[in-house]
Amino acid sequence: MSGEVFRPGELWLDTDGVPINAHGGGVLCHDGIYYWFGEHKIEGPAGNRAYVGVRVYASTDLYRWTNAGVALAVSTDTTSEIVAGCIIERPKVIFNRRTGRFVMWFHLEPAGAGYAGARSGVAVADAPTGPYRYVGSLRPNAGVWPRETRAEEKRLLTEVEFAAIARLKLNGGPHPEFPRDLIFRRDHAGGQMARDMTLFVDDDGAAYHVYASEENGTLHVSELTDDYLRPAGNYVRIFPGEFREAPALMKREGRYFLFTSGCTGWRPNALRVAVADSIWGPWTDLGNPCVGAAEEMATTFGAQPTFVLPAVAQPGALIFMADRWCPQNAIDGRYVWLPLAFAGSRPVLAWHAQWSLGGAF
Ligand code: DGJ
């Protein structure tokens, strides 16, 4: 892709002519420059693990991206949580005005344990392109009950309940006997599972971490501390037991919109969007915002959401960013960027083989 046009799903070259390598990404706009952070993937199925780290590109027009290097490098130290071969997914960076620091959060799976870790990694930098210093990882909200938990619900699991959950062998996808309201209790003491994630900074500077939790069954929206480095201990569970992941959160005219996919591994599935007047909900499901052929609607145009990017230079223009994964040759995953339109107060996403900011809104 070159020139002033987006070509969703096509090979997209950086300004050196090399394919952009920033999967599961997000974009930060800072001082008039866009920074696109994403997973650097290598060739083959090994590319589904992290052997390089989080790469960053810079752009002033959103079409042409310059490779700005590795923002967060994996470690060669075998005792490090981010040693080469771990899993680093869906990195997002936000800027903290109070501290003047750039804060990166990502889904971290320590090496060798598949997706069982379900942790959140945090790194900080003094400049947008880094280098980012790894701070550590956590499972959010250890010892904190969700906001809506009634007094009688605040109880830990019995041995019998623990054993019953273990017998289900939950694997990150829907299960007919999924115990909708037990997993967050199981994880109360040690912290909540956190896989697919995004970050969102509200108009008042408060930042939120949205993550697929509870064996992927339920999403959490969790406020961060003022420095954005830790959970503030204030969170809500949404869509319990509905197995939504790949969250992307945006705000328009005072309302919050949350885009999510279903949980089908690397295979694409139908998009859903929900709306709320408060970030704490209630969230109302608006269904699938995609319009097009049945196959396109059932697969989100063959892609999975990762971020919604407000194109600052053009007020109101929103770009829906998604990944068309290629797990057998991870580096060849493609980027599907589409204009996010609104029909009244409902988001609408349609396929455009080629489009530009001036023409699509
Ligand atoms: C879907 C997630 O959205 C991806 O980030 C990745 O974790 C894959 N599942 C792994 O199967």
Residues whose N, C-alpha, C, O or C-beta is under 5 A from the ligand:
A	BS01	DGJ	E89 D196 A246 G265 W266
